[in-house]
């Protein structure tokens, strides 16, 4: 879930940065360049994976926050797993009559008293286990199936709506003429001219605007302006961009900044179209073209976003912005491209270093995580006295903790994770997490030197499982030459597997 949050944050920030760049440079550079900025956002959402990494990305600037989030999630899952294991151990104790070892800090109790407590804990654990199973089912079902199901429904709604509208237009349309390779039709079911269609788009004019006896009939000049406007949309391939917008909105329907980006890109498409139309019609026709847009502006309706049509003009703030842009003749400078390119490069560098991997939204995907857990379980079951040599196995949990401190520090300083499987359970979440941290630290030039560490407390959970709380002081050397002492506290879960102790989980103690 941490990587998914990184992607959500970075993609949201990218949209905000593009909107900021758009606002700063609007009126100072051609609207064609402003409109093209949205290609970066489109690619970010259509390819929501980690393409490249930069040292100034959000994920690298705030790695500790995301790591803490992931550790918190893992600690919750681990606690639920421990509760289930304790429940099973308690059940076995009742059946065999052998008492389970108690917390080191608790006084001794008789077997009968402890048996009653085990029965109560067993019943509670059963209820908690059922709750955790429901949580896991809901979490997996929503991220893997829920969002995908809604995305498919949206795509189906868009498809049916557009097919229905296209059939209605074909039943009512009358051939009017042709501009280039685009056919022009008149229809009675539209109030505003538009370009509509995917592979063979056509220009549709409301019949009331061209009928001789209609009170809405436009002049020949206005009719030419309408047709030119829609033909420019065709030349800009805006009908294809409309399809991409609908696709991105369908896939990432849960992302509020996707809807914001879609709305802003539509407005920029119209501004770019107006700019091109004025250049074709001539600067002297600028105000007459603006009056035509105001006169034919229609009222927007809820649900218009599901159609790929491009209405010529709508009433409201969007029309006000277009009229202001049309009303002022602007002089653009090519030198403005340099700061714009620099700003866009910064925006991409800061926000394009993490990906969600898949729509499930998990760190490595739900399937990968399930595979890791299954692998860890297989390792637990397969390790025996013959599988681990005396030198590999830690005789006590204190030794397992000491070896972990030495091995992890050496891994950070060398970039090698080969020895981590000697101190961490291979295939477990903590093993995958620590391997990723080692590679991240080594890549960023971070080196560590252990100054002091102590075990502050140790609590037996079962006969073969001990929770170790530690206090550590680490001298961290950063890539820029600076150093500082970092004090941290963790809770390590040590388990006796096969012939020795090994760390199976760790959680930061706040």
C-alpha positions as CSV (number, residue, x, y, z in Angstrom):
1,X,0.0,0.0,0.0
2,X,3.0,2.3,0.6
3,X,4.0,2.3,-3.1
4,X,0.4,3.0,-4.1
5,X,0.3,6.0,-1.8
6,X,3.6,7.2,-3.3
7,X,2.1,6.9,-6.8
8,X,-1.1,8.7,-5.7
9,X,0.9,11.6,-4.1
10,X,3.3,11.9,-7.1
11,X,0.6,11.8,-9.7
12,X,-1.5,14.3,-7.8
13,X,1.5,16.6,-7.5
14,X,2.2,16.3,-11.2
15,X,-1.3,17.5,-12.1
16,X,-1.0,20.4,-9.7
17,X,2.4,21.3,-11.1
18,X,1.2,21.2,-14.7
19,X,-1.8,23.4,-13.7
20,X,0.6,25.8,-12.0
21,X,2.9,25.9,-15.1
22,X,-0.2,26.4,-17.3
23,X,-1.3,29.3,-15.2
24,X,2.1,31.0,-15.1
25,X,2.8,30.7,-18.9
26,X,-0.7,31.1,-20.2
27,X,-0.8,34.2,-22.4
28,X,3.0,34.3,-22.7
29,X,3.3,31.3,-25.0
30,X,1.2,29.6,-27.7
31,X,-1.7,27.6,-26.5
32,X,-0.4,24.7,-28.6
33,X,2.4,24.3,-26.1
34,X,0.1,24.7,-23.1
35,X,-2.2,22.0,-24.4
36,X,0.8,19.7,-25.1
37,X,1.7,19.7,-21.4
38,X,-1.2,17.3,-20.7
39,X,0.6,14.6,-22.7
40,X,2.9,14.2,-19.7
41,X,0.0,13.7,-17.4
42,X,-1.7,11.3,-19.9
43,X,1.4,9.1,-20.1
44,X,1.8,9.1,-16.3
45,X,-1.7,7.7,-15.8
46,X,-1.7,5.3,-18.8
47,X,1.7,3.9,-17.7
48,X,1.4,4.0,-13.8
49,X,4.6,2.1,-13.2
50,X,8.1,3.1,-12.2
51,X,9.8,4.0,-15.5
52,X,12.9,5.7,-14.0
53,X,14.1,7.0,-10.7
54,X,15.6,10.4,-9.8
55,X,17.3,11.6,-6.5
56,X,14.8,14.5,-6.1
57,X,11.6,12.4,-6.4
58,X,9.0,12.5,-3.7
59,X,9.7,8.9,-2.9
60,X,13.3,9.6,-2.3
61,X,12.8,12.9,-0.5
62,X,10.4,11.3,2.0
63,X,11.4,7.6,2.2
64,X,11.1,7.4,6.0
65,X,7.4,8.4,6.0
66,X,6.5,5.8,3.4
67,X,8.6,3.2,5.1
68,X,6.9,3.9,8.4
69,X,3.5,3.5,6.7
70,X,4.5,0.1,5.3
71,X,5.9,-1.0,8.7
72,X,2.7,0.0,10.4
73,X,0.6,-2.0,7.9
74,X,2.9,-5.0,8.3
75,X,2.8,-4.8,12.1
76,X,-1.0,-4.9,12.1
77,X,-0.9,-7.9,9.8
78,X,1.8,-9.5,11.9
79,X,-0.2,-9.0,15.2
80,X,-3.2,-10.7,13.6
81,X,-1.1,-13.6,12.5
82,X,0.5,-13.8,16.0
83,X,-3.0,-13.9,17.6
84,X,-4.0,-16.7,15.4
85,X,-0.8,-18.7,16.2
86,X,-1.2,-18.1,19.9
87,X,-4.8,-19.4,19.6
88,X,-3.6,-22.6,18.0
89,X,-0.9,-23.0,20.7
90,X,-3.4,-22.5,23.4
91,X,-5.7,-25.1,21.9
92,X,-2.8,-27.6,21.7
93,X,-2.0,-26.8,25.4
94,X,-5.5,-27.7,26.5
95,X,-5.4,-31.0,24.5
96,X,-2.0,-32.2,25.7
97,X,-2.1,-30.8,29.3
98,X,1.2,-29.1,28.8
99,X,1.3,-25.4,30.0
100,X,2.5,-22.7,27.6
101,X,5.4,-20.5,28.8
102,X,4.3,-17.2,30.2
103,X,5.5,-13.7,29.8
104,X,8.8,-13.2,31.6
105,X,7.3,-10.3,33.5
106,X,4.3,-12.3,34.8
107,X,4.3,-14.3,38.1
108,X,3.9,-18.1,37.9
109,X,0.4,-19.5,37.8
110,X,-1.1,-23.0,38.3
111,X,-2.0,-25.0,35.2
112,X,-5.7,-24.9,36.0
113,X,-5.8,-21.1,36.2
114,X,-3.7,-20.8,33.1
115,X,-5.9,-23.3,31.3
116,X,-8.9,-21.1,31.9
117,X,-7.1,-18.1,30.6
118,X,-6.1,-20.0,27.5
119,X,-9.7,-21.0,26.9
120,X,-10.7,-17.4,27.1
121,X,-7.9,-16.3,24.9
122,X,-8.7,-19.0,22.4
123,X,-12.3,-17.9,22.1
124,X,-11.2,-14.3,21.7
125,X,-8.6,-15.2,19.1
126,X,-11.2,-17.1,17.1
127,X,-13.4,-13.9,17.0
128,X,-10.3,-11.8,16.1
129,X,-9.3,-14.3,13.5
130,X,-12.7,-14.1,11.9
131,X,-12.5,-10.3,11.9
132,X,-9.0,-10.3,10.3
133,X,-10.2,-12.7,7.7
134,X,-13.1,-10.4,6.9
135,X,-10.7,-7.4,6.7
136,X,-8.3,-9.3,4.4
137,X,-11.2,-10.4,2.2
138,X,-12.5,-6.8,2.0
139,X,-9.1,-5.4,1.4
140,X,-8.3,-7.9,-1.3
141,X,-11.7,-7.8,-2.9
142,X,-11.9,-4.0,-3.1
143,X,-8.4,-3.4,-4.5
144,X,-8.3,-6.3,-6.8
145,X,-11.9,-6.6,-7.9
146,X,-13.9,-3.6,-6.7
147,X,-12.0,-0.9,-8.5
148,X,-11.6,-3.0,-11.6
149,X,-15.4,-3.8,-11.6
150,X,-16.3,-0.1,-11.3
151,X,-13.7,0.7,-14.1
152,X,-15.3,-1.9,-16.4
153,X,-18.8,-0.5,-15.6
154,X,-17.7,3.1,-16.5
155,X,-16.1,1.9,-19.7
156,X,-19.3,0.0,-20.6
157,X,-21.4,3.1,-19.7
158,X,-19.2,5.3,-22.0
159,X,-19.3,2.7,-24.8
160,X,-23.1,2.2,-24.7
161,X,-23.7,6.0,-24.4
162,X,-21.6,6.8,-27.4
163,X,-22.9,4.0,-29.5
164,X,-26.5,5.1,-28.7
165,X,-25.8,8.7,-29.5
166,X,-24.0,7.7,-32.8
167,X,-27.0,5.7,-33.9
168,X,-29.4,8.5,-33.1
169,X,-27.2,11.0,-35.1
170,X,-27.1,8.6,-38.1
171,X,-30.9,8.2,-38.0
172,X,-31.5,11.9,-38.0
173,X,-28.6,13.4,-40.0
174,X,-28.8,15.0,-43.5
175,X,-25.7,15.4,-45.6
176,X,-24.8,19.1,-45.9
177,X,-21.4,19.2,-47.4
178,X,-17.7,18.3,-46.9
179,X,-14.6,20.1,-45.6
180,X,-11.4,18.2,-46.6
181,X,-12.0,14.6,-45.7
182,X,-14.6,15.4,-43.1
183,X,-18.3,15.2,-44.0
184,X,-20.8,17.8,-42.6
185,X,-24.3,16.8,-41.6
186,X,-27.3,18.7,-40.1
187,X,-29.3,17.1,-37.3
188,X,-32.3,18.2,-35.3
189,X,-31.4,16.6,-32.0
190,X,-28.4,18.9,-31.2
191,X,-28.4,22.5,-30.0
192,X,-24.7,23.2,-30.6
193,X,-22.3,22.3,-33.4
194,X,-19.8,19.6,-32.6
195,X,-17.3,17.1,-34.0
196,X,-18.2,13.6,-33.2
197,X,-16.9,10.2,-34.1
198,X,-13.8,8.1,-33.4
199,X,-12.4,6.6,-36.6
200,X,-14.5,8.6,-39.1
201,X,-15.5,11.8,-37.3
202,X,-18.0,14.1,-38.8
203,X,-19.1,17.7,-38.2
204,X,-22.7,18.0,-37.0
205,X,-24.6,21.3,-37.3
206,X,-28.0,21.9,-35.6
207,X,-30.7,22.1,-38.3
208,X,-32.1,25.3,-36.8
209,X,-28.9,27.1,-37.6
210,X,-29.0,26.5,-41.4
211,X,-32.8,26.2,-42.1
212,X,-34.1,29.2,-44.1
213,X,-37.2,29.8,-42.1
214,X,-35.6,29.3,-38.6
215,X,-35.3,32.2,-36.2
216,X,-31.9,30.9,-35.2
217,X,-30.5,30.8,-38.7
218,X,-26.9,32.1,-38.8
219,X,-25.2,34.2,-41.5
220,X,-22.9,32.7,-44.1
221,X,-19.9,34.1,-42.2
222,X,-20.9,32.6,-39.0
223,X,-21.6,29.2,-40.7
224,X,-18.1,29.3,-42.1
225,X,-16.7,30.1,-38.6
226,X,-18.6,27.2,-37.1
227,X,-17.3,24.7,-39.7
228,X,-13.8,26.0,-39.5
229,X,-13.9,25.6,-35.7
230,X,-14.9,22.0,-35.9
231,X,-12.6,21.2,-38.7
232,X,-9.7,22.6,-36.6
233,X,-10.7,20.2,-33.9
234,X,-10.4,17.4,-36.4
235,X,-6.9,18.6,-37.5
236,X,-5.8,18.7,-33.9
237,X,-7.0,15.1,-33.5
238,X,-9.1,16.2,-30.5
239,X,-11.6,13.4,-31.1
240,X,-8.8,10.9,-30.3
241,X,-7.7,12.9,-27.2
242,X,-11.3,12.7,-26.0
243,X,-11.2,8.9,-26.2
244,X,-7.9,8.9,-24.2
245,X,-9.5,11.1,-21.5
246,X,-12.4,8.8,-21.2
247,X,-10.1,5.8,-20.9
248,X,-8.0,7.4,-18.2
249,X,-11.1,8.6,-16.2
250,X,-12.5,5.0,-16.4
251,X,-9.3,3.3,-15.1
252,X,-8.5,5.9,-12.4
253,X,-12.1,6.9,-11.5
254,X,-11.1,7.0,-7.8
255,X,-8.4,9.6,-8.4
256,X,-9.8,13.2,-8.0
257,X,-6.9,14.8,-9.8
258,X,-7.7,12.7,-12.9
259,X,-11.1,14.4,-13.2
260,X,-9.4,17.8,-12.6
261,X,-6.8,17.1,-15.3
262,X,-9.5,16.0,-17.7
263,X,-11.5,19.2,-17.2
264,X,-8.5,21.4,-17.6
265,X,-7.3,19.7,-20.7
266,X,-10.7,20.1,-22.4
267,X,-10.5,23.9,-21.7
268,X,-7.0,24.0,-23.2
269,X,-8.2,22.1,-26.2
270,X,-10.8,24.9,-26.9
271,X,-8.3,27.7,-26.3
272,X,-5.8,26.1,-28.7
273,X,-8.6,25.6,-31.3
274,X,-9.7,29.3,-30.9
275,X,-6.1,30.4,-31.4
276,X,-5.8,28.4,-34.6
277,X,-9.2,29.5,-36.0
278,X,-8.3,33.2,-35.5
279,X,-5.1,32.6,-37.4
280,X,-7.0,31.0,-40.3
281,X,-9.8,33.6,-40.4
282,X,-7.6,36.6,-39.9
283,X,-7.0,38.9,-36.9
284,X,-9.6,41.3,-38.3
285,X,-12.3,38.7,-37.6
286,X,-11.3,38.1,-34.0
287,X,-14.2,39.9,-32.4
288,X,-16.8,38.6,-34.9
289,X,-15.7,35.1,-34.1
290,X,-16.0,35.8,-30.4
291,X,-19.6,37.1,-30.8
292,X,-20.5,33.9,-32.7
293,X,-19.3,31.8,-29.8
294,X,-21.3,33.7,-27.3
295,X,-24.4,33.6,-29.4
296,X,-24.3,29.9,-30.0
297,X,-23.1,28.9,-26.5
298,X,-25.2,26.1,-25.0
299,X,-25.9,24.9,-21.5
300,X,-23.7,22.1,-20.2
301,X,-25.5,19.1,-18.7
302,X,-24.4,16.5,-16.2
303,X,-23.0,13.4,-17.8
304,X,-21.6,15.2,-20.9
305,X,-18.2,13.8,-20.0
306,X,-19.3,10.4,-21.1
307,X,-19.5,11.5,-24.7
308,X,-16.4,11.9,-26.9
309,X,-18.1,14.8,-28.8
310,X,-16.5,18.3,-28.7
311,X,-19.2,20.9,-28.3
312,X,-18.2,24.2,-29.9
313,X,-19.0,26.4,-26.9
314,X,-20.7,26.3,-23.5
315,X,-21.9,29.1,-21.2
316,X,-20.2,29.8,-18.0
317,X,-16.7,30.7,-16.7
318,X,-15.1,28.6,-19.5
319,X,-16.7,30.9,-22.1
320,X,-15.5,34.0,-20.2
321,X,-11.9,32.7,-20.3
322,X,-12.1,32.0,-24.0
323,X,-13.5,35.5,-24.8
324,X,-10.7,37.1,-22.8
325,X,-8.2,35.1,-24.7
326,X,-9.8,36.0,-28.0
327,X,-10.2,39.7,-27.2
328,X,-6.5,40.4,-26.6
329,X,-3.9,40.2,-29.3
330,X,-0.8,38.7,-27.8
331,X,2.9,38.7,-28.7
332,X,4.7,35.5,-27.8
333,X,8.4,35.1,-27.1
334,X,10.3,32.0,-28.1
335,X,12.6,32.5,-25.1
336,X,9.7,31.6,-22.8
337,X,10.2,28.0,-23.9
338,X,13.4,27.7,-21.9
339,X,11.9,28.4,-18.4
340,X,8.9,26.3,-19.4
341,X,11.0,23.3,-20.4
342,X,13.0,23.7,-17.1
343,X,9.8,23.8,-15.0
344,X,8.4,20.8,-16.8
345,X,11.6,18.8,-16.3
346,X,11.5,19.6,-12.6
347,X,7.9,18.5,-12.4
348,X,8.6,15.2,-14.2
349,X,11.7,14.6,-12.1
350,X,9.9,15.1,-8.8
351,X,6.8,13.1,-9.6
352,X,7.7,10.2,-11.9
353,X,9.8,7.8,-9.8
354,X,7.2,5.5,-8.3
355,X,4.5,3.2,-9.7
356,X,1.6,1.2,-8.5
357,X,2.6,-2.0,-10.4
358,X,-1.0,-3.0,-10.8
359,X,-4.5,-1.9,-10.0
360,X,-4.5,-3.8,-6.7
361,X,-2.6,-1.0,-5.1
362,X,-0.3,-3.1,-3.0
363,X,3.4,-2.6,-2.5
364,X,4.3,-5.4,-5.0
365,X,0.8,-6.4,-5.8
366,X,-1.4,-8.7,-3.8
367,X,-0.3,-11.8,-5.8
368,X,3.3,-11.0,-5.2
369,X,2.7,-10.5,-1.5
370,X,0.7,-13.7,-1.2
371,X,3.6,-15.5,-3.0
372,X,6.0,-14.1,-0.5
373,X,3.9,-15.2,2.4
374,X,3.5,-18.7,0.9
375,X,7.3,-18.9,0.4
376,X,7.9,-17.9,4.0
377,X,5.5,-20.6,5.2
378,X,7.3,-23.2,3.1
379,X,10.6,-22.1,4.5
380,X,9.2,-22.4,8.1
381,X,8.0,-25.9,7.3
382,X,11.1,-27.1,5.4
383,X,13.9,-25.9,7.8
384,X,15.2,-28.7,9.9
385,X,18.3,-29.6,11.9
386,X,19.9,-30.9,8.7
387,X,19.1,-27.8,6.7
388,X,21.1,-25.3,8.9
389,X,24.6,-25.8,10.0
390,X,25.8,-25.0,13.5
391,X,27.5,-21.9,12.2
392,X,24.4,-20.7,10.5
393,X,22.0,-21.2,13.4
394,X,21.8,-18.7,16.3
395,X,21.8,-20.5,19.7
396,X,19.7,-17.8,21.3
397,X,17.5,-14.9,20.4
398,X,20.2,-12.5,21.7
399,X,22.7,-14.0,19.3
400,X,20.2,-13.7,16.5
401,X,19.7,-10.0,17.2
402,X,23.5,-9.4,17.5
403,X,24.1,-11.1,14.2
404,X,21.3,-9.1,12.5
405,X,22.8,-5.8,13.6
406,X,26.2,-6.8,12.1
407,X,24.9,-8.4,8.9
408,X,22.5,-5.5,8.1
409,X,25.2,-2.8,8.7
410,X,27.6,-4.7,6.5
411,X,24.9,-5.1,3.8
412,X,24.2,-1.3,3.8
413,X,27.9,-0.5,3.5
414,X,28.6,-3.1,0.7
415,X,25.3,-3.1,-1.1
416,X,25.2,-6.9,-0.9
417,X,22.1,-8.7,0.5
418,X,23.5,-12.2,0.2
419,X,23.8,-12.7,4.0
420,X,20.4,-11.3,5.0
421,X,18.8,-14.7,4.6
422,X,21.0,-15.9,7.5
423,X,19.4,-13.5,10.0
424,X,16.0,-12.9,8.4
425,X,13.4,-15.4,7.4
426,X,13.7,-15.8,3.6
427,X,10.5,-14.9,1.7
428,X,9.0,-13.0,4.7
429,X,7.8,-9.4,4.5
430,X,10.7,-8.1,6.7
431,X,13.2,-9.9,4.4
432,X,11.8,-8.2,1.3
433,X,11.6,-4.9,3.1
434,X,15.2,-4.9,4.4
435,X,16.6,-6.0,1.0
436,X,14.8,-3.0,-0.6
437,X,16.1,-0.6,2.1
438,X,19.7,-1.9,1.7
439,X,19.6,-1.3,-2.1
440,X,18.0,2.1,-1.6
441,X,20.5,3.2,1.0
442,X,23.6,2.0,-1.0
443,X,22.3,3.6,-4.2
444,X,21.9,7.0,-2.4
445,X,25.4,6.8,-0.9
446,X,24.3,6.2,2.7
447,X,26.7,4.3,5.0
448,X,26.1,3.2,8.6
449,X,28.3,2.7,11.7
450,X,26.8,1.1,14.8
451,X,27.8,3.1,17.9
452,X,25.7,1.4,20.6
453,X,22.7,-1.0,20.9
454,X,21.1,-2.7,23.8
455,X,18.1,-5.0,24.4
456,X,15.7,-3.1,26.6
457,X,13.3,-5.9,27.1
458,X,12.4,-9.4,25.9
459,X,8.9,-10.9,26.1
460,X,8.2,-14.6,25.4
461,X,5.1,-15.0,23.3
462,X,5.3,-18.7,23.0
463,X,8.0,-21.3,23.7
464,X,9.5,-20.7,20.3
465,X,8.7,-17.0,19.8
466,X,10.2,-14.0,21.6
467,X,9.6,-10.3,21.1
468,X,12.8,-8.3,21.6
469,X,12.7,-4.5,22.1
470,X,16.0,-2.7,21.2
471,X,17.5,0.7,21.5
472,X,20.1,1.6,18.9
473,X,22.4,4.5,18.1
474,X,23.6,4.5,14.5
475,X,26.1,7.0,13.0
476,X,24.8,7.6,9.5
477,X,27.1,9.0,6.8
478,X,25.1,10.5,3.9
479,X,26.1,10.8,0.2
480,X,26.7,14.6,0.5
481,X,29.4,14.1,3.1
482,X,27.3,14.9,6.2
483,X,26.9,12.6,9.2
484,X,24.6,12.4,12.2
485,X,23.7,10.1,15.1
486,X,20.3,8.5,14.6
487,X,18.6,7.0,17.6
488,X,15.9,4.4,17.0
489,X,14.0,1.7,18.7
490,X,12.5,-1.5,17.1
491,X,10.7,-4.6,18.2
492,X,12.1,-7.7,16.7
493,X,10.2,-11.0,16.6
494,X,12.6,-13.9,16.9
495,X,11.4,-17.5,16.3
496,X,13.2,-20.8,16.9
497,X,13.0,-22.6,13.5
498,X,14.8,-25.8,12.8
499,X,17.9,-25.7,15.0
500,X,18.3,-22.0,15.7
501,X,16.7,-18.5,16.1
502,X,15.9,-16.2,13.3
503,X,14.2,-12.8,12.9
504,X,10.8,-13.0,11.3
505,X,9.4,-9.5,11.8
506,X,10.4,-6.0,13.0
507,X,8.4,-2.9,13.8
508,X,9.6,0.6,14.7
509,X,8.7,1.7,18.2
510,X,7.5,5.3,18.2
